[in-house]
Amino acid sequence: MTKILLAEDEKELSRAVQAVLEAKGYEIKAVYNGKDAVEAAQEEVFDLMILDIMMPVMDGIEALKEIREGGNYTPALFLTAKAEIEDRVAGLEAGADDYLVKPFSMAELVARIQSMTRRSREYDRQELVYGEVVLDLKEQELHNKSSVRLAKKESALMAMFMKNPGKALTTEEIFARIWDGEEGDMEIVWVYVSYLRNKLKAIQADITIDGEREGSFVLCPSSGQ
Amino acid sequence: MNSIYGSYREKLELILNDLTEKIEDLNKAVKDARGEGIYEHLTARVKSEESMREKCRRKGLSEDERSALEEIHDAIGIRIVCSFIDDIYEIVSLIKGFENIEIVEEKDYVRNVKPNGYRSYHMVIAIRTDFADCMGRNPGKYYAEIQLRTIAMDSWASLEHRLKYKKDVKNQQLIVAELKKCADELASCDLSMQTIRDLINEDNDNT
């Protein structure tokens, strides 16, 4: 069940949103100021947060900043009475994923919530498949005739290939994504591609990674298949 | 009690020593040529009376020479523990070149991993001897099983063997699944180490 934190100080609006969302099958925890929102986010696990910007004690932007600083990246939607661009920008910069300008239609709120929870579900997708090979992202396991467990970056690299089969990915592109912001030698890309090649071979995969050292790499069906 | 191997007990020791020596010579030759042996270590044994009798009973065979030497093929057993995966296959092909032996059976559990995660290469060979066997053949025919695996595969198999978990407890499935994960992790390390060796060799070849 999808659990939503709702922080809205206007009691009537809060009740109305809660009623609509509960009718849609969501579980709602309602709080009425920013400080309580921060506390709730620290104590319970939510799939989504809806925060009003203008709230007593602590406003929504401050609350979300604090929640994000604590390492909580639950998708967040701001409700704002002000339509000014600056407010919307401030909200997104504080770590919000979307916003709705008051007054809003309940249908639009529901549609946005559905879109956001779908997105985060897709992000958490557990398995990628190409050819006969399955990559289990949660377990970091590569399966075919047998299985091997991958290290974290091997799994991330394999996922990048499996999400982009048949596309030529450059060493630079791979390094930027998988070794995001890390110092070091791009030679590591070649080492990891080599690991994956041998591991694919070991599980008798029908796919392989083509390409030369320092060049571009493509996930494709292995020759002779 | 008489030996289950009857009068062939000493012959088995003789054949085992001979085979071990051949493999050790092979290792020495490779070491002289490349500066590095082909395997890490080797263990050789004639299957104990007790476990051979137990195996006969398990297979519903009578406890005699014929069962122990002709029906069952691992009275003589050698386990070769290698450093790298590719070494397994190199040794297999070198053993196939030995004189007076014939390959009876090969099971590649390195590629065709057992469902519990067990990895190893098993081969049964028949050795021709200049003395008779229990079937009256002369030259005689004796069987030996050779198992080849990496250090990581060997360590998994030894440790798994020591975990005497009850087969009927309700979390048995969980234990088996977790042990398989360990095997798949070790296999992954083996493949990484093999890859690193390949990359180093490539580098050395290019300079």
Interface residues (C-beta under 8 A of the other chain):
Chain A: E139 E141 K145 S146 S147 V148 R149 L150 A151 W190 V191 S194 Y195 R197 N198 K199 A202 Q204
Chain B: R111 N112 V113 K180 K181 D184 E185 A187 S188 L191 S192 Q194 T195 I196 D198 L199
